[in-house]
Amino acid sequence: LRPDYIKAALLAAQEEEERLALEAEIKRLEDERLAKEEEERRIKAEQIEFRSKEVEALAVEASAGFFEAADIAERLELEQNAKDEADAWAKHLACFSLPDASKESEVNTYISIAETELPTDLGEALTGCLYTEALASEVMTVMADADARREFERVKQCEQLCRRMRETSKAKLDTATLHIVSNADEFVNADGLVLLTEGRGGLSVGIWANVNTKSFRGALKPLAFKGLPGAGLQVDIPKQLNVLKVALRVCHFPYDDKSSRLSSSAAPFPFLCVGGTVEVEVFFLPPPPKQVKGSWLLRPANVQTAKLTAMRYGESHGPGAILTPLKVHFKVDPKVFLVPGPSERKVVRWAEAEAEGDTGGAWSEEGVSEVHFHADTRELVFSTQRSGVFALVGSRTACLPYVGWSLSPAVQVKAADSEVDIEMDEEGCIHLTLQTKVVENISIQIRAGVCQLLEPKIEGLHLKELEPGELLYELRACGVNLMPLDTDAGSVDMPLDEAAKEAGAVSEASQKVVLKSVELEKKAYAEMAAVASSFDMTSSRWNRKLGRNRSAFRVRETSVYTGGNLETFEYGTALLQADTESESYRLAPEVGDIKAPAMKCSLVVQGEAVTPKPTPPPPPEPTEQEAAAAAAAAAELTEEEAAEKAEAAAAAAAEEVARPWVEEFAETRVKGTSNFIFLKNLLKTKSSEETMERVGRTAPRLSKTIEELLTLVRPVAFS
């Protein structure tokens, strides 16, 4: 055979072999593609089947839960009606004379009558103010209850009623003050001064009338209004004021009736008024009476004697303006537990809105200076260039965000120091404990319809039985604000996750609070309240990292009834999430979602330990050609170049080890569990029969009280 024929035959055979190999490779790839598509269809079918069964099961569970909720609501209504009847009978036996604060018509009628009752005697006026404040406290109770139920229109209505009632008290004080300054000569004491004091129920009033104008040595003259228990009211006036025919009135009110009037156009007020408010006012004295024809005394009756004529101290300008500030002293109520520290302590003055038709206003530091607080005497001293209403304020977010929280069944703590039997199954007592940056532990005892403060032991508030909203309102007045608003989220930072930081899993210096959705919060608190009688629950460090529509907390069966929680079960992680956030929905969205509120819960394998840093996959093995090329390149390097390359590789490896990473939350469900609408149904799969029976015995009022307290405190959003 000719060589060229042999070569052509070999080339043809090689081409045929390559063609057959290519066809085989194409067939192999096509078979792999078809197998992969078949596997994907099989997996997709399984996902759709799982999702369909899940949606069907959740729908059945939701339907059963609807009827159960209706039954609980009926039982709760019966319990509430019985309580209302008992309260009404107790008020009847106690001859309770106040109008019904829950009925707006009765309160409005009282206000209309109070507006016409204007006594001229200061003591009588204060008695009327005290009675009005008692009704205002009842309205505040109604408002607190409405706040717990998130009835915001009702809250605004109650705020307006309280403000109107306190306006009638102010009118009473003005009428009595007008009588005193119009008849100042009748109130001169043995020292030739008009210096009156009156105090009742935390409301204190001091009045000075300058009937003998004369100068004095020194820059300021102290006007000490003695005889007012706990108030410590004193105003130091400049000598320019002492030569004028004026009167000065200082009042301490145990409440803040201004903040509810903050103008809607103003930015949210980031501070909290503590210890009530102090009002300092200066009035011009009417012309004095004249002695005529022996025993006749002629008193002027004109515009100046018909109403108080205010001297707006510090607002006039020109040669005769008084530039020296007033110095005000008063004592902060001992019940104020958190007195703002030096860096946060401010005294503000209420400035009325200047816009026509705007009934609001704003707090301002303008004109207030030299603020000092003496901790040993609790005396607050400040200077002011203007008269007006003043308040001590501190940060309203001092206790936010919560470092941690826990909700657990407990043996009831009683006022008497008697021993209790931990074996006794009380079942009707729950403790909510909050850890904050400024107060290590705030512990609240919850029973059906009432809450009691356990820690800290604030005088007058410790173990006092109050409804959830009432207790939190009282705590806020003490400087401990546990009722965060959405607007507070932007002004506080989450504390660093120290465990993750030590492992190098975080890099950010701080993290702003990410609010949970309204639906998620509402669902979380209702579910926690439903099982609180049998389960210990506590915060999880993962909660802050899960975004707006997912929340995580730790849960376990309690052993408080069997061993005082000396031997405890292990905590598991409960995940509550919007259905659209779940893996089953993401994998099969075409099946549809569940009905509103479209939330479901599950037990997941994720624990509190830091997730190990993921190990990067090993690099692929080099081909023979790549290995040969690398060896040839390495052979051409000098010793110095090889050392530099090795050093750079070691540095890159060290940098990779030190590089922070974001932890991934493992939402894989615990083996043997499913997704559920209701937390108690989820926990039933991993709990004893006795535990679940106890859940079923929980009084509806106890669950409702827990839910209301959690709704106000908002641990899911602010931890």
Secondary structure as UniProt FT lines:
FT   HELIX           3..93
FT   TURN            94..95
FT   TURN            101..102
FT   HELIX           104..116
FT   HELIX           122..148
FT   TURN            149..150
FT   HELIX           152..182
FT   HELIX           184..187
FT   TURN            190..191
FT   STRAND          194..200
FT   TURN            201..202
FT   STRAND          203..209
FT   STRAND          220..224
FT   TURN            229..231
FT   STRAND          234..238
FT   HELIX           239..242
FT   STRAND          246..253
FT   HELIX           259..261
FT   TURN            264..265
FT   STRAND          271..284
FT   STRAND          290..292
FT   TURN            293..295
FT   STRAND          296..298
FT   HELIX           303..306
FT   TURN            313..315
FT   TURN            319..320
FT   STRAND          326..331
FT   TURN            334..335
FT   TURN            342..344
FT   STRAND          346..352
FT   TURN            356..357
FT   STRAND          361..364
FT   TURN            366..367
FT   STRAND          368..374
FT   TURN            375..378
FT   STRAND          379..384
FT   STRAND          388..395
FT   TURN            396..399
FT   STRAND          404..409
FT   TURN            422..423
FT   STRAND          430..435
FT   STRAND          442..447
FT   TURN            448..449
FT   STRAND          450..455
FT   TURN            459..461
FT   HELIX           468..477
FT   TURN            478..479
FT   HELIX           486..491
FT   STRAND          493..494
FT   HELIX           498..502
FT   TURN            503..504
FT   STRAND          511..512
FT   HELIX           518..531
FT   TURN            532..534
FT   STRAND          535..539
FT   TURN            541..542
FT   HELIX           543..545
FT   TURN            548..549
FT   STRAND          550..557
FT   HELIX           560..563
FT   TURN            564..565
FT   STRAND          572..578
FT   HELIX           579..581
FT   HELIX           583..587
FT   HELIX           589..591
FT   TURN            596..597
FT   STRAND          599..604
FT   HELIX           624..636
FT   HELIX           639..658
FT   TURN            671..672
FT   HELIX           679..684
FT   TURN            685..686
FT   HELIX           689..697
FT   HELIX           700..713
FT   TURN            715..717
//
